[in-house]
Amino acid sequence: MIEKPKVTTLTEAKVIHKLHCGECNWKQEIAANTDAEIKCCPWCGWSDLDISTVANEGGFQEIECEKREYGHPTLIAQ
C-alpha cells in the first residue's frame, strides 16, 4: 500500500500576475504573497500601466511535503 506523505500548507493560494511592460518590453510573471495590485514594472520601475498589459492568470501556493526518504522539500504549486 502506498503511504501518502503529510502535506503542510505554508501560504494561502495567491494569483500570478502577468505583466508586459510598455516601456522595457519585458514579459514577467509575478508571484507574491500579497493581494496588492501591480503599480509598476518591477524591472524598470515604469508606472504608466496604460501602455502595459497586466493580467491575472493562474495561481501559486507554497506547500511542504513530509516524506522521510527525502527530508522536508518545499514546493511551489502553480
C-alpha positions in Angstrom: 0.0 0.0 0.0 1.3 3.5 -0.9 1.6 5.8 2.1 0.6 9.3 1.3 3.0 11.9 2.8 1.7 14.6 5.1 1.4 17.9 3.3 1.5 21.3 5.2 0.3 24.5 3.5 2.8 27.3 4.1 1.0 30.1 2.3 -2.5 30.8 1.1 -3.2 30.5 -2.6 -2.4 33.7 -4.5 -2.8 34.9 -8.1 0.0 35.0 -10.6 0.1 38.5 -12.3 1.4 38.5 -15.9 2.9 41.9 -16.9 4.1 43.0 -20.3 5.8 46.4 -19.7 5.2 49.0 -22.4 8.5 50.8 -21.5 11.1 48.0 -21.3 9.1 45.4 -23.2 9.8 42.7 -20.7 7.2 40.0 -20.1 7.1 38.9 -16.5 5.2 36.6 -14.2 4.9 38.0 -10.7 4.0 35.7 -7.8 3.9 37.5 -4.5 2.3 36.6 -1.1 0.1 39.7 -1.2 -3.2 40.8 -2.5 -1.8 44.2 -3.6 -2.3 45.2 -7.2 0.7 45.8 -9.6 1.6 49.5 -9.6 4.8 49.5 -11.7 7.2 47.3 -13.6 9.5 45.5 -11.1 12.3 45.5 -13.7 12.4 49.1 -14.9 10.1 50.9 -12.5 7.7 52.2 -15.2 4.4 53.2 -13.6 2.3 54.2 -16.6 0.5 50.9 -16.9 -1.9 52.3 -19.5 0.6 51.3 -22.2 1.3 48.0 -20.5 -0.6 44.7 -20.2 -1.4 43.3 -16.8 -3.4 40.1 -16.5 -4.2 37.7 -13.6 -3.6 34.2 -14.8 -3.1 31.1 -12.7 -2.2 30.8 -9.1 0.5 29.6 -6.7 0.8 28.2 -3.3 3.8 27.1 -1.2 3.4 23.7 0.4 5.8 21.4 2.3 5.7 17.6 1.9 6.9 15.4 4.7 8.5 12.3 3.2 11.1 10.5 5.3 13.4 9.5 2.5 13.8 13.0 1.1 13.6 15.2 4.1 11.1 18.1 4.0 11.1 19.6 0.5 9.2 22.8 0.0 7.3 23.1 -3.3 5.7 26.0 -5.1 2.5 24.7 -6.7 1.3 26.5 -9.8 
